[in-house]
Amino acid sequence: MATKKISYEEAMKELEGIVQMLEEGNVSLEDSLEMYQRGIELTKLCQEKLAAAEDKLAKVVTESDEEEPFQAEEGKK
């Protein structure tokens, strides 16, 4: 199954469904392999989308319209 252009949320929802079905164990070996491969595709897609979002957040426009690197403070939530 080719990965069409889907949102991060759609990919995560599909991935969660795949995980649930695989955990239940009621699918054939062939179907399990196909689902696993689709899960890998979706995981890569999600990682790419998260990396793109991080890149966008890495630049924060200051009040003087100059770009300033953004660094999250670790340990704070």
N, CA, C and O atoms as a GROMACS GRO file, in nm:
protein
  308
    1MET      N    1   0.085  -0.118   0.000
    1MET     CA    2   0.000   0.000   0.000
    1MET      C    3   0.089   0.124   0.000
    1MET      O    4   0.173   0.139   0.089
    2ALA      N    5   0.072   0.210  -0.097
    2ALA     CA    6   0.152   0.331  -0.106
    2ALA      C    7   0.102   0.434  -0.005
    2ALA      O    8  -0.017   0.441   0.027
    3THR      N    9   0.196   0.512   0.044
    3THR     CA   10   0.159   0.615   0.140
    3THR      C   11   0.115   0.738   0.062
    3THR      O   12   0.198   0.806   0.000
    4LYS      N   13  -0.014   0.768   0.066
    4LYS     CA   14  -0.063   0.891   0.004
    4LYS      C   15  -0.034   1.006   0.098
    4LYS      O   16   0.012   0.984   0.211
    5LYS      N   17  -0.059   1.126   0.055
    5LYS     CA   18  -0.034   1.241   0.139
    5LYS      C   19  -0.140   1.247   0.248
    5LYS      O   20  -0.256   1.282   0.223
    6ILE      N   21  -0.099   1.212   0.370
    6ILE     CA   22  -0.191   1.212   0.483
    6ILE      C   23  -0.130   1.296   0.595
    6ILE      O   24  -0.008   1.318   0.598
    7SER      N   25  -0.214   1.340   0.684
    7SER     CA   26  -0.166   1.422   0.796
    7SER      C   27  -0.099   1.334   0.901
    7SER      O   28  -0.112   1.211   0.900
    8TYR      N   29  -0.028   1.399   0.989
    8TYR     CA   30   0.037   1.330   1.101
    8TYR      C   31  -0.068   1.256   1.184
    8TYR      O   32  -0.050   1.141   1.223
    9GLU      N   33  -0.179   1.325   1.210
    9GLU     CA   34  -0.284   1.267   1.293
    9GLU      C   35  -0.346   1.144   1.228
    9GLU      O   36  -0.373   1.044   1.295
   10GLU      N   37  -0.368   1.150   1.096
   10GLU     CA   38  -0.423   1.035   1.023
   10GLU      C   39  -0.326   0.917   1.026
   10GLU      O   40  -0.366   0.802   1.044
   11ALA      N   41  -0.198   0.948   1.008
   11ALA     CA   42  -0.096   0.843   1.010
   11ALA      C   43  -0.089   0.777   1.147
   11ALA      O   44  -0.079   0.654   1.157
   12MET      N   45  -0.094   0.857   1.253
   12MET     CA   46  -0.089   0.803   1.389
   12MET      C   47  -0.212   0.716   1.418
   12MET      O   48  -0.200   0.610   1.479
   13LYS      N   49  -0.329   0.761   1.373
   13LYS     CA   50  -0.451   0.684   1.396
   13LYS      C   51  -0.443   0.549   1.325
   13LYS      O   52  -0.479   0.446   1.382
   14GLU      N   53  -0.395   0.550   1.200
   14GLU     CA   54  -0.381   0.424   1.128
   14GLU      C   55  -0.278   0.334   1.194
   14GLU      O   56  -0.298   0.213   1.206
   15LEU      N   57  -0.167   0.393   1.237
   15LEU     CA   58  -0.062   0.317   1.304
   15LEU      C   59  -0.113   0.254   1.434
   15LEU      O   60  -0.082   0.139   1.463
   16GLU      N   61  -0.190   0.329   1.510
   16GLU     CA   62  -0.248   0.275   1.634
   16GLU      C   63  -0.341   0.158   1.604
   16GLU      O   64  -0.343   0.060   1.679
   17GLY      N   65  -0.417   0.167   1.496
   17GLY     CA   66  -0.505   0.057   1.457
   17GLY      C   67  -0.426  -0.067   1.420
   17GLY      O   68  -0.464  -0.179   1.455
   18ILE      N   69  -0.318  -0.048   1.348
   18ILE     CA   70  -0.232  -0.160   1.309
   18ILE      C   71  -0.174  -0.227   1.433
   18ILE      O   72  -0.176  -0.350   1.444
   19VAL      N   73  -0.123  -0.148   1.525
   19VAL     CA   74  -0.065  -0.203   1.648
   19VAL      C   75  -0.169  -0.283   1.725
   19VAL      O   76  -0.140  -0.392   1.774
   20GLN      N   77  -0.288  -0.229   1.735
   20GLN     CA   78  -0.395  -0.298   1.808
   20GLN      C   79  -0.426  -0.433   1.743
   20GLN      O   80  -0.439  -0.534   1.813
   21MET      N   81  -0.438  -0.436   1.611
   21MET     CA   82  -0.470  -0.562   1.542
   21MET      C   83  -0.357  -0.663   1.557
   21MET      O   84  -0.382  -0.782   1.577
   22LEU      N   85  -0.232  -0.616   1.549
   22LEU     CA   86  -0.119  -0.707   1.564
   22LEU      C   87  -0.110  -0.761   1.707
   22LEU      O   88  -0.076  -0.877   1.728
   23GLU      N   89  -0.142  -0.677   1.804
   23GLU     CA   90  -0.139  -0.722   1.943
   23GLU      C   91  -0.246  -0.826   1.971
   23GLU      O   92  -0.224  -0.918   2.051
   24GLU      N   93  -0.360  -0.813   1.905
   24GLU     CA   94  -0.468  -0.911   1.924
   24GLU      C   95  -0.430  -1.047   1.868
   24GLU      O   96  -0.475  -1.150   1.918
   25GLY      N   97  -0.346  -1.048   1.765
   25GLY     CA   98  -0.295  -1.173   1.711
   25GLY      C   99  -0.394  -1.254   1.629
   25GLY      O  100  -0.372  -1.373   1.607
   26ASN      N  101  -0.501  -1.193   1.582
   26ASN     CA  102  -0.602  -1.265   1.506
   26ASN      C  103  -0.588  -1.245   1.355
   26ASN      O  104  -0.687  -1.252   1.282
   27VAL      N  105  -0.466  -1.220   1.307
   27VAL     CA  106  -0.444  -1.201   1.164
   27VAL      C  107  -0.343  -1.305   1.115
   27VAL      O  108  -0.258  -1.353   1.190
   28SER      N  109  -0.354  -1.337   0.988
   28SER     CA  110  -0.263  -1.437   0.930
   28SER      C  111  -0.121  -1.383   0.924
   28SER      O  112  -0.098  -1.263   0.940
   29LEU      N  113  -0.027  -1.471   0.902
   29LEU     CA  114   0.113  -1.432   0.892
   29LEU      C  115   0.133  -1.334   0.777
   29LEU      O  116   0.202  -1.234   0.792
   30GLU      N  117   0.072  -1.363   0.663
   30GLU     CA  118   0.085  -1.276   0.546
   30GLU      C  119   0.030  -1.136   0.575
   30GLU      O  120   0.093  -1.035   0.543
   31ASP      N  121  -0.088  -1.132   0.636
   31ASP     CA  122  -0.148  -1.004   0.671
   31ASP      C  123  -0.064  -0.931   0.775
   31ASP      O  124  -0.050  -0.809   0.770
   32SER      N  125  -0.009  -1.005   0.869
   32SER     CA  126   0.076  -0.945   0.972
   32SER      C  127   0.198  -0.878   0.908
   32SER      O  128   0.236  -0.768   0.947
   33LEU      N  129   0.258  -0.945   0.810
   33LEU     CA  130   0.375  -0.889   0.743
   33LEU      C  131   0.339  -0.762   0.667
   33LEU      O  132   0.414  -0.664   0.671
   34GLU      N  133   0.226  -0.762   0.598
   34GLU     CA  134   0.181  -0.644   0.526
   34GLU      C  135   0.152  -0.529   0.623
   34GLU      O  136   0.190  -0.415   0.598
   35MET      N  137   0.088  -0.561   0.733
   35MET     CA  138   0.057  -0.459   0.832
   35MET      C  139   0.184  -0.403   0.895
   35MET      O  140   0.195  -0.283   0.920
   36TYR      N  141   0.280  -0.490   0.919
   36TYR     CA  142   0.407  -0.447   0.976
   36TYR      C  143   0.477  -0.351   0.879
   36TYR      O  144   0.530  -0.248   0.921
   37GLN      N  145   0.479  -0.386   0.751
   37GLN     CA  146   0.542  -0.300   0.651
   37GLN      C  147   0.472  -0.165   0.643
   37GLN      O  148   0.538  -0.061   0.634
   38ARG      N  149   0.341  -0.166   0.648
   38ARG     CA  150   0.266  -0.040   0.646
   38ARG      C  151   0.298   0.041   0.772
   38ARG      O  152   0.311   0.163   0.765
   39GLY      N  153   0.311  -0.027   0.884
   39GLY     CA  154   0.347   0.042   1.008
   39GLY      C  155   0.483   0.110   0.997
   39GLY      O  156   0.500   0.221   1.048
   40ILE      N  157   0.577   0.045   0.933
   40ILE     CA  158   0.710   0.104   0.913
   40ILE      C  159   0.698   0.229   0.826
   40ILE      O  160   0.759   0.332   0.857
   41GLU      N  161   0.620   0.222   0.718
   41GLU     CA  162   0.598   0.338   0.631
   41GLU      C  163   0.538   0.455   0.710
   41GLU      O  164   0.582   0.569   0.698
   42LEU      N  165   0.438   0.424   0.791
   42LEU     CA  166   0.371   0.528   0.869
   42LEU      C  167   0.464   0.587   0.974
   42LEU      O  168   0.461   0.708   0.999
   43THR      N  169   0.546   0.504   1.035
   43THR     CA  170   0.642   0.551   1.134
   43THR      C  171   0.740   0.649   1.071
   43THR      O  172   0.769   0.754   1.128
   44LYS      N  173   0.792   0.614   0.953
   44LYS     CA  174   0.885   0.702   0.883
   44LYS      C  175   0.817   0.834   0.846
   44LYS      O  176   0.876   0.941   0.860
   45LEU      N  177   0.693   0.826   0.800
   45LEU     CA  178   0.618   0.946   0.765
   45LEU      C  179   0.602   1.036   0.886
   45LEU      O  180   0.624   1.157   0.877
   46CYS      N  181   0.565   0.979   1.000
   46CYS     CA  182   0.548   1.057   1.122
   46CYS      C  183   0.680   1.120   1.166
   46CYS      O  184   0.682   1.235   1.209
   47GLN      N  185   0.789   1.045   1.156
   47GLN     CA  186   0.920   1.098   1.194
   47GLN      C  187   0.958   1.216   1.105
   47GLN      O  188   1.012   1.316   1.153
   48GLU      N  189   0.929   1.205   0.974
   48GLU     CA  190   0.959   1.313   0.882
   48GLU      C  191   0.876   1.437   0.914
   48GLU      O  192   0.928   1.549   0.913
   49LYS      N  193   0.749   1.417   0.944
   49LYS     CA  194   0.662   1.529   0.976
   49LYS      C  195   0.705   1.596   1.107
   49LYS      O  196   0.701   1.718   1.118
   50LEU      N  197   0.746   1.517   1.205
   50LEU     CA  198   0.793   1.575   1.331
   50LEU      C  199   0.924   1.651   1.311
   50LEU      O  200   0.944   1.757   1.370
   51ALA      N  201   1.013   1.597   1.230
   51ALA     CA  202   1.140   1.665   1.202
   51ALA      C  203   1.114   1.798   1.132
   51ALA      O  204   1.180   1.898   1.161
   52ALA      N  205   1.019   1.800   1.038
   52ALA     CA  206   0.985   1.924   0.968
   52ALA      C  207   0.928   2.027   1.065
   52ALA      O  208   0.959   2.145   1.056
   53ALA      N  209   0.845   1.981   1.158
   53ALA     CA  210   0.787   2.071   1.257
   53ALA      C  211   0.896   2.126   1.348
   53ALA      O  212   0.894   2.244   1.384
   54GLU      N  213   0.992   2.042   1.387
   54GLU     CA  214   1.102   2.088   1.471
   54GLU      C  215   1.185   2.193   1.398
   54GLU      O  216   1.228   2.291   1.458
   55ASP      N  217   1.207   2.172   1.267
   55ASP     CA  218   1.283   2.270   1.189
   55ASP      C  219   1.212   2.405   1.186
   55ASP      O  220   1.275   2.510   1.197
   56LYS      N  221   1.079   2.401   1.172
   56LYS     CA  222   1.004   2.526   1.170
   56LYS      C  223   1.011   2.597   1.305
   56LYS      O  224   1.022   2.720   1.311
   57LEU      N  225   1.006   2.519   1.412
   57LEU     CA  226   1.012   2.578   1.546
   57LEU      C  227   1.153   2.622   1.583
   57LEU      O  228   1.171   2.701   1.676
   58ALA      N  229   1.252   2.571   1.512
   58ALA     CA  230   1.391   2.603   1.544
   58ALA      C  231   1.422   2.750   1.518
   58ALA      O  232   1.519   2.803   1.571
   59LYS      N  233   1.340   2.815   1.437
   59LYS     CA  234   1.361   2.957   1.407
   59LYS      C  235   1.244   3.037   1.463
   59LYS      O  236   1.129   3.017   1.424
   60VAL      N  237   1.275   3.123   1.552
   60VAL     CA  238   1.173   3.207   1.614
   60VAL      C  239   1.202   3.351   1.574
   60VAL      O  240   1.315   3.399   1.587
   61VAL      N  241   1.101   3.418   1.526
   61VAL     CA  242   1.120   3.556   1.486
   61VAL      C  243   1.116   3.646   1.609
   61VAL      O  244   1.020   3.642   1.687
   62THR      N  245   1.219   3.724   1.626
   62THR     CA  246   1.224   3.816   1.739
   62THR      C  247   1.144   3.942   1.708
   62THR      O  248   1.094   3.957   1.596
   63GLU      N  249   1.132   4.029   1.802
   63GLU     CA  250   1.055   4.152   1.783
   63GLU      C  251   1.116   4.240   1.673
   63GLU      O  252   1.044   4.317   1.610
   64SER      N  253   1.244   4.229   1.650
   64SER     CA  254   1.308   4.310   1.547
   64SER      C  255   1.310   4.238   1.412
   64SER      O  256   1.384   4.277   1.322
   65ASP      N  257   1.227   4.135   1.400
   65ASP     CA  258   1.214   4.056   1.276
   65ASP      C  259   1.342   3.984   1.236
   65ASP      O  260   1.357   3.943   1.121
   66GLU      N  261   1.433   3.967   1.330
   66GLU     CA  262   1.552   3.888   1.304
   66GLU      C  263   1.526   3.746   1.350
   66GLU      O  264   1.462   3.723   1.453
   67GLU      N  265   1.577   3.651   1.272
   67GLU     CA  266   1.557   3.512   1.312
   67GLU      C  267   1.659   3.476   1.419
   67GLU      O  268   1.776   3.512   1.411
   68GLU      N  269   1.611   3.405   1.518
   68GLU     CA  270   1.695   3.364   1.630
   68GLU      C  271   1.675   3.215   1.651
   68GLU      O  272   1.561   3.169   1.656
   69PRO      N  273   1.782   3.138   1.664
   69PRO     CA  274   1.765   2.994   1.687
   69PRO      C  275   1.684   2.969   1.812
   69PRO      O  276   1.700   3.038   1.912
   70PHE      N  277   1.600   2.870   1.806
   70PHE     CA  278   1.516   2.832   1.919
   70PHE      C  279   1.573   2.708   1.983
   70PHE      O  280   1.602   2.610   1.913
   71GLN      N  281   1.590   2.709   2.114
   71GLN     CA  282   1.637   2.591   2.185
   71GLN      C  283   1.544   2.567   2.303
   71GLN      O  284   1.527   2.653   2.390
   72ALA      N  285   1.486   2.448   2.304
   72ALA     CA  286   1.397   2.412   2.415
   72ALA      C  287   1.480   2.387   2.539
   72ALA      O  288   1.591   2.333   2.532
   73GLU      N  289   1.426   2.426   2.651
   73GLU     CA  290   1.493   2.399   2.778
   73GLU      C  291   1.460   2.258   2.821
   73GLU      O  292   1.342   2.224   2.837
   74GLU      N  293   1.561   2.177   2.839
   74GLU     CA  294   1.538   2.038   2.879
   74GLU      C  295   1.503   2.033   3.026
   74GLU      O  296   1.550   2.114   3.106
   75GLY      N  297   1.419   1.936   3.060
   75GLY     CA  298   1.382   1.917   3.198
   75GLY      C  299   1.260   1.994   3.240
   75GLY      O  300   1.208   1.973   3.350
   76LYS      N  301   1.211   2.085   3.155
   76LYS     CA  302   1.091   2.162   3.188
   76LYS      C  303   0.977   2.112   3.102
   76LYS      O  304   0.996   2.081   2.984
   77LYS      N  305   0.860   2.104   3.161
   77LYS     CA  306   0.742   2.059   3.088
   77LYS      C  307   0.633   2.161   3.103
   77LYS      O  308   0.524   2.143   3.048
   0.00000   0.00000   0.00000
